[in-house]
């Protein structure tokens, strides 16, 4: 419960912001274990991409290589994966990551530097 309170406090401004929420799912895959949903929020410092792999109880599968595209930006750089001690490279608003069963990843893209990301108009998720 303590981690939930910490995370909720950390993301409060992004979650409660008036910035339009963009949501996507890889609907082309009918199988639940092949589905990754994502949502985008923004606060004054970051764009956050919240992504989760949906897996039914008792169902297991191989890790999914998943491409996430943040439409409306050509931003390139490094996104921090919250609370995972790792980063992912973003090129032209696109990045790829691996999702284990029921995995949740939160990506932080800084709003500073060159080629700043803008609030995304479209978000797409493609499972490779």
N, C-alpha and C positions, 0 to 999 in steps of 0.2 A: 504494500500500500504506500509505503514511503516513496518508492520509485515513481509510482503513478502521480503522487502529489508533486514531486520534483519536476517531472516531465510536463504535467499540466501547467504548472507555474511558468516553466521555461517557454512554452508555446502559447501562453495566454493571449499576448498581443496579436499574434498571427491568427489564432483560432477565432478571436473575437473581432478582428478587423473588418472594415466594411468593403475591403477589396473583393471583387467578384471571385467566387470559387470556380475553378475549372476542374471537372471530374472526367475520368476516362476509364475504360475497361477494354480488355482485349476480347470483345464479344465474339470474334470469329472462332474462338475455341469453345465448343459446347461443353467439353469435359471440365468439371469444377477444378480438378487438380492442375489444369493448364491455365487457370485464370489469375491474372494480376490486375487489381484495381488501383488507381492512383488519383490523388487530389492535390491541388496547388493552393497555397495561401501565401500571403506576403505580409511582413511587418516593415518597420523602417530600416532594417538592416539586411534582411534576407528574403529570398523566395524559398519557400519550403515545398518539397514534393514528398507527400506521404504516400507510400506504396505498400500494398499488402497482397500476398499470395493467398488465395482462398483454397482451403483444402478441407474436404469433408472428414468427419470423425471416422477413424479406421482406414482412411485412404492415405496411401503414401506413394510418392513418385520421386523421380530423379530431380535434382535441382534444375530450375528453368533459367536459361539465359534470356533476359528480357530487355528490350530496347524501349527507352522512354524518350519521347520527343516533346520538348516544350515549344509549342508554336508561338510565333510572334517575336522571337528573339534569335539572334545569331551568336549569342554569348558563348565564349569558350573560356575554359579555365578549369579549376579544380573545385569540386563540390565535396564538402565534408559529410560523411554518413554519421548522423547523430548517434552518440553513445556506442559506436562500434570501433573506434580507434583506427579508422581507415578513410580513404578518399576515393572518388571516382573522377575520371577525366571527362569533361564535357566539351564537345566540339560542335559548334553551330547549333547549340540548344539541344543536342542529342547525347545520351549516354546509355551504356549497357551495364547491367548488373545481374548477378545470379540470385535466385530466390529458392531457398529450401522450402519444404512443406510449412505452411502457415507463417512464413517469414514476413516481418514488417521492417521496412527501411524508411528512414526519414533523411532526405537530402537537403543540405543547406547551401544555397548558391548566393554568395555575397553580392550586395548591390553596389559595391565600390569597385573602382578600377576601370579599365578600358572595356568597351563593348558591354556596358552594363545590361543585365537582363531587364526586361520590362514586364509588367504584368502579362502573363501569357494569354493569348486569345484562344489557343487550342492546345490540348494535351492529348497525345496518343501513346498507346502502349502496345508493343508488338512482341509476342513471344517468339524467339528464334528457335 
